[in-house]
Amino acid sequence: MPKALLGKKLGMTQIFNAEGKIVPVTVIAAGPCYVAQIKTAATDGYEAIQIGYGDIKEVNCNKPQTGHCKAAGIKLVRYFRELRVENASEYQLGQELTVGCFADGEHVDITGISKGKGFAGTIKRWNHHRGPMTHGSKNHRRPASAGAKGPARVLKGKHSPGRLGGEKVTVQNLEVVKVDVERNVLLIKGAVPGPKEGLLYIRSSKKMS
């Protein structure tokens, strides 16, 4: 059965494993999440659950969102995500999901929004090489030619300057180093997408660990 939680990235640190080696980890405050909606094949054509996470003041919550939470019997939440499951009847409306669903050594896929870095040139955005820095050169960091003479147009997929970051990124098969149920914290080996306090979607990995 797939498992998933929503959480926030708190930052990175390092811990010692059982062999005494340093392991870089990302600290994630995950859950508690609540089952806000249950979708079945009979009513919706597929099996899924919707989970909600994050505190929000009632004054900042619109009427549809407020009614949706009250119908599920949960507190007002800020974020919602849908998780496809094989049998949605195994869940109950309003059920609380915590980090206890994951275990040490398990592998997860984590999705987040990467850090936005604004407008960037081709060197920073696509790792292009710079031009010669000698006297008389007019191509230090410019993108140079945009294409061949034959097509007389810029081909699709051309690496050009533009907006960098701020995109949905998924990192797969990350190891769960430690699960702290009391603090609702996950320690994940390595880096995950996004800035501090960024929203993350943690899901049991589809790949073989």
N, C-alpha and C positions, 0 to 999 in steps of 0.2 A: 504494500500500500504506500503510495507516495506521501511524503510529509513536506510541509512548507510552513514558513513563518515570515512575517514582516519584521524589520528591525531597523536600527540606526547605527551607523558606524561611529564609534567613539574615538578611534585612533589606533596607532600601532605601538607595540612594545615587544619585549622578548622574555622568554621564560626558559628554564632548564628542564630537559626531559629526563626520563629515567636513567639514561646513560650519562647524564651530566653535560650534555651538549646544549648549546644555545639554539633556541628555535624562535625565529621571528613570527609574531602572531598579530592578527588584527582583532581588536576587541569590538564585539557587536552586542548591543543591547537588543535582544530579540524577544518579542512578545511582551506580555501575554496577548494573543490574538483571539478573536471570537468568531464563531461561525455565524455569519450574517444572513446567509441564504443557502438553500439546498436545491440543486437542480437535478431532476431525474429524467430518464429517457422518456417516460410517459408524458411528462408535462412540457419538457424543453427540448427533447430529442437527443440529449446526451447527459452523461453523469458528471456533476461537478459540484464543488462547494465554493462559496464566497467567504473570504476571511477579512475581518476588519481590524485595524490597528491604529494607535495614536490618539492622544487626548485632544479634544477640541472644545472650546467654550460654546455654550448653547447659542449665544448671540452671533457667533460666526458660522453657525450651521444652518443651511437653508431648510425649508419645509420638507422637500422630498427626502433629503438625507436624514432628517430627524424622524420622519415617519418610518423610514426603512429600518432604522436602528430600534425604534420602539416596537415595531412588528416582530423583530427578531428577539426582543427581550434583552438587548444588550445596551451598554452605555454608549453615548455618542462617541464615534470614532472618526478620525480624519481620513484614513486611507483604506481602500478596498482593493483586493486582488482575487482573481478566480483561479482555482486549482482543479484540473481535471482528475477525476478519480474513477476507479472501476465500479465501486458500489457506494453511492452517496448515502444510502440508508444506514451505513455504519456510523454516520455522524448525526448529531442532534443540533437543532437550532439553538443558538446561544451558547454552545459548548466552548469551553476555554481551552486553548492550545498553548502550551508552554514549551520552553527549551528542553524539557524532559523527554520530548519525542525523539530527540537526537541522542547519540551516544558517542563517547570518546572513540576516535579511530574511524568513524564513519566519514563518507565523502559526500560533499554537497556541491551544487551549482549556485552561484550567487550573481544576481543581476542588479545593476545600479546605473545611475546616470554619471558619466565621466565628468571630470572637472572641466568647466568651460574656460578656455584660454583666449577667447576673442579672435580677432582677425590675425592670421599668421601667414607668413610666406612659405614658399615651397621647401626651404631648407628645414624649417621647424616642423612643418605640417607633414611632409613626405620624406624627410631625411635625404633630400637631394644634396649633391656636392656643390660647393661654391665655385665660382669662376676664378681665373688667375688674379692675383692681387698686385701684379706688377704695374708699373707706370704706363698709362695709356689704355689699360683695360677698362671697358665700360660694362663689364658683366661680373661684378663681384657677387651679388646675392640675387640677381634678377632671374626670372624663370626661363630666360632665353627663348628659343624658337617654340612656337605653339603648334607646329605641325609641318608636314611636307608640302611641297608646291603642287603636287599632283591632285590631291583631293580638293584643294582650294577651300578648305574649311577646317575647323577644329574638330578632331575626332572625339567621340564620346569616351568618357573615362580619363581624359587628359588631366594629369596632376597639375593643379593650378593653385594660386593663393586663395585663401578663403577662411571660413569659420572653422576653428579647431576645438574639439571637445564638445561637451554638452550632449552626448549621444548615449543611447542605451547600449550597455556593454555587459556581456555575460562571461564570467570566468568559470570554467568547468573543473570538476573533480578536485576540489580543495578539501584538505583533511581537517576534520574537527579535532583539535588538539585537546580541548577540555570543555566540559559543559558544567556551568555553575547554575544549578536550579534555583538556589536561594536568591541569587541576584539577577536572574533572568539574563545571563551573559553567556555568549559563545566565544571561544578563542579559536580562530581559524588560522591555519598555517599559511603564511604569505600575505600578499596584498590583495585587496578587493577594490572594485571601481568606486569612484566618487569621493567627495570631500568629507570632512568630519560633519557629523549630524545628518549626513545624506541618507535617504531612504534606501533600504536594501531588501531584496526578495531572496530568501534562502530556501532552497528546494533540494530534496534528496537527489543525488546525482543519478543521471541516466547511464553514465559510462561505468564500465567495470573498474572497481577500485584496485 
